[in-house]
Amino acid sequence: MADRDIALMAHLLRRAGFGASRAEIEARADQGYDNVVAELLNPGNEPGIEEDLMYRAYPSYFDKAAIETGQTEWVYRMINSKYQLQEKMALFWHTVFCSGDNKVDNARTTTIQIDKFREQGMGNFRDLLLMLSTDPAMLYYLDNIESHKTSVNENYGRELLELFSLGVGKDGAFNYTEDDVKACARAFTGWNLAPTIPVFPYGRTPFEFRYESADHDDGEKTFLGETGRWNGEDIIDIICKQPATARFISRKMYDYFVADEPPVPAWRQSQPRDIEAIKTLEAAYFDSGYEITAMLRTLFNSDFFKSETAHYAKVKSPADVVIGTVRMVGQHTEPQPGLFSVAMEPKYMGMDLLNPPTVEGWHMGSEWINSGSLIDRINFAADLLGNTELPGVKSIINRLMDRGEALSPDDLLDGCLDLIGPLKLADETRNELLTHAQRGGELRHGNQAEQDDFSRRTGEMLQMISTTSEFQFG
């Protein structure tokens, strides 16, 4: 099996999921790249969480009213789902269509939104926008429950255009006007929530959508140059056929799966990093009738995605750091104590799942890194990769032992880089790690003492790799 096949498959599984063990990477490479892409794009039905096991490992799991329960369950799914792209897309839409439980204050409603992203996130973009516009968490978060035909609240209408579909502008021009915002907001009057039942004695119940026709502004509206008695569905139809929408979703997907782009507010004045790649995705958007799966298929099979220049071209999000490392070391493959602590780690690194900081979401790329978050990222990865009792770390040690009776310091370093990546280091960084490895001399594993030393030094080398700047990219 060629090294480039392993590197490409590892790249695909990092981007279309949360990484994989070397054994899974090799098995997938044997399947063939095209077959793996096809499998990723056609997920089956994910079985439910084994709640009896979850209760034992995480006693607070019964409290579905707590947002931490939703965070823990989602992290567990990201670690263990057979359908990794499905979970990666749920996270993608959570970073695009942002609402937070810090305002909604109804954990079940918030987690149901993620369930919808999981179920519909690889479907049709029009259907996705329609789902979003009837989603109780979003309607509450962006105040559409306070929008009436006699008193319009423009919040949802504005963000639907600015952050969820068109973007403020492209190529130096604006994509919509204030009059378009007003017309959009009027079209969504009457899209509201049903009255809730009292909290006591049974606790909070999920919010439910209700359309109130008597509260809908049915008057004539002009939106993006088209005039009619538009309702919300009409607005979505008009939005989806705009070139700006194709540009927006294409650039979002490129940013998430290929290489870091500037935040959305900068897009009016900044050209895409790879305009030809964006045009390719735009064509897939229109040719397929707005199908996200078609765009993903085009993206994963493209030269711009497969190119070695795209490998490790993105700063890992906190979710990628946490989930990717846990999957690499083979931890939490079933509910066990400590899962809650792992689920809270993305928050400490700056990504509070189910609670984005604003409707704009998280600024990604290099903005994930600051003096505080970097320490958390390094400590988390180093603690796990240095634990030679974990299955994934043991597997790395055993694979290195299988390479021969003796391993030179060069072989130790290159072997570790290969098995957790393949990952390449800058010459200066590699030389520093090699100098450290050379202090211990050659590694052998002929007796128990040598095996213990071999394991210790391998864990130590993995820890040192986790502190490098290169490890922060995925």
C-alpha positions as CSV (number, residue, x, y, z in Angstrom):
1,M,0.0,0.0,0.0
2,A,1.5,3.3,-1.1
3,D,2.3,5.9,1.5
4,R,0.4,8.5,-0.5
5,D,-2.8,6.3,-0.3
6,I,-2.5,6.2,3.5
7,A,-1.9,10.0,3.7
8,L,-4.9,10.7,1.4
9,M,-7.2,8.4,3.4
10,A,-6.0,9.9,6.7
11,H,-6.7,13.4,5.3
12,L,-10.2,12.3,4.1
13,L,-11.1,10.8,7.5
14,R,-9.9,13.9,9.4
15,R,-12.0,16.2,7.3
16,A,-15.0,14.1,6.6
17,G,-15.0,12.8,10.2
18,F,-13.0,13.1,13.3
19,G,-9.9,11.1,12.3
20,A,-9.3,7.4,12.8
21,S,-6.8,4.9,14.2
22,R,-4.0,3.7,11.9
23,A,-5.7,0.3,11.6
24,E,-9.0,1.9,10.3
25,I,-7.0,4.2,7.9
26,E,-5.3,1.1,6.4
27,A,-8.6,-0.8,6.1
28,R,-10.3,2.1,4.5
29,A,-7.3,2.6,2.1
30,D,-7.8,-1.0,1.0
31,Q,-11.4,-0.3,0.2
32,G,-10.3,2.5,-2.2
33,Y,-10.8,6.2,-2.0
34,D,-13.8,6.4,-4.3
35,N,-15.6,3.6,-2.4
36,V,-15.0,5.2,1.0
37,V,-16.3,8.6,-0.3
38,A,-19.5,6.8,-1.6
39,E,-19.9,5.1,1.8
40,L,-19.5,8.4,3.7
41,L,-22.1,10.1,1.5
42,N,-24.7,7.4,2.1
43,P,-25.0,6.9,5.9
44,G,-27.4,4.5,7.4
45,N,-29.6,4.9,10.4
46,E,-27.5,5.4,13.5
47,P,-28.6,3.3,16.4
48,G,-29.7,5.1,19.5
49,I,-27.5,5.6,22.6
50,E,-27.5,2.5,24.9
51,E,-29.1,4.5,27.7
52,D,-28.8,1.8,30.4
53,L,-25.0,1.9,30.0
54,M,-25.0,5.6,29.8
55,Y,-26.9,5.9,33.1
56,R,-24.3,3.7,34.8
57,A,-21.3,5.7,33.5
58,Y,-22.9,9.1,33.7
59,P,-25.6,9.2,36.4
60,S,-26.8,12.7,35.5
61,Y,-27.8,11.4,32.1
62,F,-31.4,11.1,33.3
63,D,-31.6,14.9,33.5
64,K,-32.3,15.7,29.9
65,A,-33.2,19.3,31.0
66,A,-29.5,20.0,31.6
67,I,-27.5,21.3,28.5
68,E,-24.5,19.4,29.8
69,T,-26.4,16.1,29.1
70,G,-26.9,17.1,25.5
71,Q,-23.3,18.1,25.1
72,T,-22.1,14.7,26.6
73,E,-24.4,12.7,24.4
74,W,-23.3,14.6,21.3
75,V,-19.6,14.2,22.1
76,Y,-20.2,10.4,22.6
77,R,-21.9,10.2,19.2
78,M,-19.0,12.1,17.5
79,I,-16.5,9.6,19.1
80,N,-18.4,6.5,18.2
81,S,-20.7,7.1,15.2
82,K,-20.2,4.7,12.3
83,Y,-21.4,7.6,10.1
84,Q,-18.7,10.1,10.8
85,L,-19.6,12.5,8.0
86,Q,-23.1,12.7,9.3
87,E,-21.8,14.0,12.7
88,K,-19.3,16.3,11.0
89,M,-22.1,17.8,9.0
90,A,-24.3,18.2,12.1
91,L,-21.4,20.2,13.6
92,F,-20.9,22.1,10.4
93,W,-24.5,23.4,10.4
94,H,-24.2,24.1,14.1
95,T,-21.4,26.5,13.2
96,V,-23.4,28.1,10.3
97,F,-27.0,28.2,11.7
98,C,-26.1,29.3,15.2
99,S,-28.5,29.4,18.1
100,G,-27.6,28.8,21.7
101,D,-29.1,27.3,24.8
102,N,-27.8,30.2,26.8
103,K,-30.8,32.1,25.5
104,V,-33.2,29.4,24.5
105,D,-32.9,27.8,28.0
106,N,-34.5,24.6,26.9
107,A,-32.0,21.8,26.4
108,R,-34.4,19.4,24.7
109,T,-35.3,22.0,22.2
110,T,-31.6,22.8,21.5
111,T,-30.6,19.1,21.1
112,I,-33.6,18.4,18.8
113,Q,-32.1,21.0,16.5
114,I,-28.9,19.1,16.3
115,D,-30.9,15.9,15.6
116,K,-32.4,17.7,12.6
117,F,-29.0,18.8,11.4
118,R,-27.9,15.1,11.7
119,E,-31.0,13.9,9.7
120,Q,-31.1,16.6,7.1
121,G,-27.6,18.0,6.9
122,M,-26.7,16.2,3.8
123,G,-30.0,16.8,2.0
124,N,-31.4,19.7,0.0
125,F,-30.4,23.2,1.0
126,R,-33.9,24.5,0.4
127,D,-35.4,21.9,2.7
128,L,-32.7,22.7,5.3
129,L,-33.6,26.4,5.2
130,L,-37.3,25.6,5.6
131,M,-36.5,23.3,8.5
132,L,-34.5,26.1,10.1
133,S,-37.3,28.6,9.6
134,T,-39.6,26.3,11.6
135,D,-37.1,25.2,14.2
136,P,-38.3,26.3,17.6
137,A,-34.8,26.9,19.0
138,M,-33.9,29.3,16.1
139,L,-37.3,31.1,16.2
140,Y,-36.8,31.7,19.9
141,Y,-33.1,32.6,19.6
142,L,-33.7,35.2,16.9
143,D,-36.9,36.6,18.3
144,N,-39.3,35.6,15.5
145,I,-41.8,34.8,18.3
146,E,-41.9,38.5,18.8
147,S,-42.5,39.3,15.1
148,H,-46.1,40.1,14.2
149,K,-47.8,41.6,11.2
150,T,-48.6,44.7,13.2
151,S,-45.1,44.9,14.8
152,V,-42.4,43.2,12.8
153,N,-39.1,42.0,14.4
154,E,-36.4,41.9,11.7
155,N,-33.9,39.8,13.6
156,Y,-34.5,36.4,12.0
157,G,-35.0,38.0,8.5
158,R,-31.7,39.8,8.8
159,E,-29.7,36.9,10.0
160,L,-31.3,34.5,7.4
161,L,-29.8,36.8,4.7
162,E,-26.6,37.9,6.3
163,L,-25.3,34.8,8.0
164,F,-27.4,31.8,6.8
165,S,-27.7,32.2,3.0
166,L,-26.6,35.2,1.0
167,G,-23.9,36.8,3.1
168,V,-23.5,40.6,3.2
169,G,-21.9,40.8,-0.1
170,K,-19.4,39.5,-2.7
171,D,-17.0,41.0,-5.2
172,G,-17.3,44.4,-3.4
173,A,-21.1,44.7,-3.8
174,F,-23.9,44.1,-1.3
175,N,-26.1,41.1,-1.8
176,Y,-29.3,42.7,-0.4
177,T,-30.7,45.9,0.9
178,E,-32.5,47.0,4.0
179,D,-35.8,46.9,2.1
180,D,-35.0,43.2,1.4
181,V,-34.5,42.6,5.1
182,K,-37.9,44.2,5.9
183,A,-39.7,42.2,3.2
184,C,-38.1,39.0,4.4
185,A,-39.1,39.7,8.0
186,R,-42.7,40.4,7.0
187,A,-42.8,37.1,5.1
188,F,-42.0,35.2,8.3
189,T,-44.6,36.8,10.5
190,G,-46.9,34.2,12.0
191,W,-44.1,31.6,12.1
192,N,-44.2,31.2,15.8
193,L,-44.3,28.7,18.7
194,A,-47.2,26.9,20.3
195,P,-47.9,27.8,23.9
196,T,-45.8,25.8,26.3
197,I,-47.2,23.7,29.2
198,P,-46.1,24.7,32.7
199,V,-42.6,23.5,33.9
200,F,-44.1,21.9,37.0
201,P,-44.5,19.1,37.8
202,Y,-42.9,17.3,34.8
203,G,-40.1,19.7,33.9
204,R,-39.5,21.5,30.6
205,T,-40.9,20.1,27.4
206,P,-39.6,20.9,24.0
207,F,-40.9,23.9,22.2
208,E,-43.1,23.3,19.1
209,F,-43.6,25.3,16.0
210,R,-47.0,26.7,15.1
211,Y,-48.0,28.8,12.1
212,E,-50.5,31.5,13.0
213,S,-52.2,32.6,9.8
214,A,-54.0,35.5,11.4
215,D,-50.7,37.0,12.5
216,H,-49.1,36.7,9.0
217,D,-48.5,39.8,6.8
218,D,-50.1,38.6,3.6
219,G,-49.5,41.9,1.8
220,E,-47.4,42.5,-1.4
221,K,-43.6,42.5,-0.9
222,T,-40.7,43.1,-3.1
223,F,-37.7,40.9,-2.3
224,L,-34.5,40.7,-4.2
225,G,-36.2,42.3,-7.2
226,E,-39.3,40.0,-7.2
227,T,-42.7,41.2,-6.2
228,G,-45.6,39.2,-4.9
229,R,-47.6,38.3,-1.8
230,W,-44.6,36.3,-0.5
231,N,-44.6,34.0,2.5
232,G,-41.6,32.4,4.1
233,E,-41.4,29.5,1.7
234,D,-41.5,31.9,-1.2
235,I,-38.6,33.8,0.3
236,I,-36.6,30.6,0.7
237,D,-37.2,29.8,-3.0
238,I,-36.0,33.2,-4.1
239,I,-32.9,32.9,-1.8
240,C,-31.9,29.5,-3.0
241,K,-31.7,30.5,-6.7
242,Q,-29.4,33.5,-6.1
243,P,-25.7,33.2,-7.2
244,A,-24.8,34.8,-3.9
245,T,-26.3,31.8,-2.0
246,A,-24.3,29.4,-4.1
247,R,-21.2,31.4,-3.4
248,F,-22.0,31.6,0.4
249,I,-22.5,27.9,0.9
250,S,-19.6,26.9,-1.3
251,R,-17.3,29.2,0.6
252,K,-18.6,27.9,3.9
253,M,-17.9,24.3,2.8
254,Y,-14.5,25.1,1.5
255,D,-13.6,26.8,4.8
256,Y,-14.8,23.8,6.8
257,F,-13.4,21.0,4.7
258,V,-10.5,22.4,2.8
259,A,-8.6,25.4,4.1
260,D,-9.3,28.3,6.5
261,E,-11.2,31.4,5.1
262,P,-11.8,34.8,6.7
263,P,-15.0,35.3,8.8
264,V,-18.2,35.9,6.8
265,P,-18.4,39.7,7.5
266,A,-15.1,40.1,5.5
267,W,-16.4,38.2,2.4
268,R,-17.8,41.3,0.6
269,Q,-14.2,42.7,0.3
270,S,-12.2,39.5,0.3
271,Q,-11.9,37.1,-2.6
272,P,-12.1,33.3,-1.9
273,R,-8.8,31.6,-1.3
274,D,-9.3,29.5,-4.4
275,I,-11.9,31.0,-6.7
276,E,-11.8,28.1,-9.2
277,A,-12.6,25.7,-6.4
278,I,-15.5,27.9,-5.3
279,K,-16.9,28.0,-8.9
280,T,-16.7,24.2,-9.0
281,L,-18.8,23.9,-5.9
282,E,-21.2,26.6,-7.1
283,A,-21.8,24.6,-10.3
284,A,-22.5,21.5,-8.2
285,Y,-25.0,23.5,-6.1
286,F,-27.1,24.6,-9.1
287,D,-26.6,21.5,-11.3
288,S,-28.0,19.3,-8.5
289,G,-30.9,21.5,-7.5
290,Y,-29.3,22.6,-4.3
291,E,-28.2,19.2,-3.0
292,I,-25.6,19.2,-0.3
293,T,-24.5,15.6,-1.0
294,A,-23.7,16.5,-4.6
295,M,-21.6,19.4,-3.4
296,L,-19.8,17.1,-0.9
297,R,-19.2,14.5,-3.6
298,T,-17.7,17.1,-5.9
299,L,-15.5,18.5,-3.0
300,F,-14.1,15.2,-1.8
301,N,-13.3,14.0,-5.3
302,S,-11.7,17.3,-6.4
303,D,-8.0,17.9,-6.9
304,F,-8.1,20.9,-4.6
305,F,-9.3,18.7,-1.7
306,K,-6.9,15.8,-2.5
307,S,-3.9,18.0,-3.1
308,E,-1.1,17.6,-0.5
309,T,-1.2,21.4,-0.1
310,A,-4.7,20.9,1.5
311,H,-3.3,18.3,4.0
312,Y,-2.9,20.0,7.5
313,A,-4.0,23.3,6.0
314,K,-6.7,23.9,8.7
315,V,-6.3,24.7,12.4
316,K,-8.2,22.1,14.3
317,S,-11.3,23.2,16.0
318,P,-11.6,22.3,19.7
319,A,-14.0,19.5,18.7
320,D,-11.5,18.1,16.3
321,V,-8.7,18.2,18.9
322,V,-10.9,16.5,21.5
323,I,-12.7,14.0,19.4
324,G,-9.8,13.2,17.1
325,T,-7.4,12.6,20.0
326,V,-9.9,10.4,21.9
327,R,-10.6,8.3,18.7
328,M,-6.8,8.0,18.1
329,V,-6.2,6.6,21.5
330,G,-9.3,4.3,21.5
331,Q,-10.9,5.8,24.6
332,H,-14.7,6.0,25.4
333,T,-15.7,3.5,22.8
334,E,-18.5,2.7,25.2
335,P,-20.0,4.7,28.1
336,Q,-17.6,4.9,30.9
337,P,-16.7,7.3,33.8
338,G,-14.9,10.4,32.6
339,L,-17.1,10.9,29.6
340,F,-18.6,14.1,31.1
341,S,-15.1,15.6,31.6
342,V,-14.2,14.9,28.0
343,A,-17.4,16.4,26.8
344,M,-16.6,19.7,28.6
345,E,-13.1,20.0,27.1
346,P,-14.2,21.8,23.9
347,K,-15.7,24.5,26.0
348,Y,-12.4,25.0,27.9
349,M,-10.7,25.4,24.5
350,G,-13.2,28.0,23.3
351,M,-16.0,26.0,21.7
352,D,-18.9,25.6,24.0
353,L,-21.0,23.2,22.0
354,L,-24.7,24.1,21.9
355,N,-23.8,27.6,23.1
356,P,-22.0,29.5,20.3
357,P,-20.9,33.0,21.4
358,T,-23.2,34.9,19.0
359,V,-25.4,34.2,16.0
360,E,-22.3,34.7,13.9
361,G,-20.9,31.6,15.6
362,W,-17.2,31.0,16.2
363,H,-14.4,32.6,14.4
364,M,-12.3,29.7,13.2
365,G,-8.8,29.2,11.9
366,S,-6.0,30.9,13.8
367,E,-8.6,32.5,16.1
368,W,-9.0,29.1,17.8
369,I,-5.5,29.6,19.2
370,N,-4.6,31.9,22.1
371,S,-2.3,31.6,25.1
372,G,-5.1,30.0,27.2
373,S,-6.6,27.7,24.6
374,L,-3.2,26.5,23.4
375,I,-2.3,25.2,26.8
376,D,-5.6,23.4,27.1
377,R,-5.2,21.8,23.7
378,I,-1.6,20.6,24.4
379,N,-2.4,19.3,27.9
380,F,-5.4,17.4,26.7
381,A,-3.7,15.7,23.8
382,A,-0.4,15.1,25.8
383,D,-2.3,13.5,28.7
384,L,-3.9,10.9,26.4
385,L,-1.1,10.2,24.0
386,G,1.3,9.7,26.9
387,N,-1.0,7.1,28.6
388,T,0.6,3.9,27.4
389,E,-2.3,1.9,28.8
390,L,-4.8,3.2,26.3
391,P,-5.6,0.8,23.5
392,G,-4.7,3.2,20.7
393,V,-1.3,4.1,22.3
394,K,-0.6,0.4,22.9
395,S,-1.3,-0.3,19.2
396,I,1.2,2.3,18.2
397,I,3.8,0.8,20.5
398,N,3.2,-2.7,19.2
399,R,3.4,-1.5,15.6
400,L,6.8,0.1,16.4
401,M,8.0,-3.0,18.0
402,D,7.0,-5.0,15.0
403,R,9.4,-2.9,12.8
404,G,12.4,-4.8,14.2
405,E,14.3,-5.9,17.2
406,A,16.0,-2.5,17.6
407,L,14.7,1.0,16.7
408,S,17.0,4.0,16.3
409,P,16.0,7.4,17.6
410,D,15.3,8.4,14.0
411,D,13.1,5.4,13.5
412,L,11.2,6.2,16.7
413,L,10.5,9.7,15.7
414,D,9.5,8.9,12.1
415,G,7.5,5.9,13.3
416,C,5.5,8.0,15.7
417,L,4.9,10.7,13.1
418,D,3.8,8.2,10.6
419,L,1.4,6.3,12.9
420,I,-0.4,9.4,14.3
421,G,-0.6,11.2,10.9
422,P,1.2,10.7,8.7
423,L,2.5,14.1,10.0
424,K,5.4,16.1,8.8
425,L,7.4,18.5,11.0
426,A,9.4,21.6,10.1
427,D,13.1,20.7,10.0
428,E,13.9,22.8,13.1
429,T,11.1,21.1,15.1
430,R,12.1,17.7,13.9
431,N,15.7,18.2,14.9
432,E,14.7,19.3,18.4
433,L,12.6,16.1,18.9
434,L,15.3,14.0,17.4
435,T,18.0,15.4,19.7
436,H,15.8,14.5,22.7
437,A,15.2,10.9,21.3
438,Q,19.0,10.5,20.8
439,R,19.7,11.0,24.5
440,G,18.1,7.6,25.2
441,G,19.9,5.8,22.4
442,E,18.6,2.8,20.6
443,L,15.3,1.2,21.7
444,R,15.0,-2.6,22.2
445,H,12.2,-4.8,23.4
446,G,13.9,-8.2,24.1
447,N,13.0,-8.4,27.8
448,Q,10.4,-6.8,30.1
449,A,12.7,-4.0,31.2
450,E,13.4,-3.1,27.6
451,Q,9.7,-3.3,26.7
452,D,8.8,-1.0,29.6
453,D,11.5,1.5,28.5
454,F,10.3,1.2,24.9
455,S,6.7,2.0,25.9
456,R,7.8,4.9,28.1
457,R,9.9,6.5,25.5
458,T,7.2,6.0,22.8
459,G,4.6,7.7,25.0
460,E,7.0,10.5,25.8
461,M,7.7,11.0,22.0
462,L,4.0,11.1,21.3
463,Q,3.5,13.7,24.0
464,M,6.3,15.8,22.5
465,I,4.8,15.6,19.1
466,S,1.4,16.8,20.5
467,T,3.2,20.0,21.7
468,T,4.3,21.0,18.2
469,S,2.6,23.7,16.1
470,E,2.1,21.1,13.3
471,F,-0.1,19.0,15.6
472,Q,-2.6,21.9,15.9
473,F,-3.4,21.5,12.2
474,G,-5.7,18.8,10.7
